[in-house]
């Protein structure tokens, strides 16, 4: 897998989502789930 400019945003979203899950709060869970889903969809793992 090559990393291009189009893949940077989803990768950052995944990293941010995982980091937010490490320090859980209700709002953080909601934001983390959103970021992880955007990252997965952006990488093309889910169509």
Secondary structure, 3 states (H helix, E strand, C coil): CCCCHHHHHHHHHHHHHHHHHHCCCHHHHHHHHHHHHHHHHHHCCCC
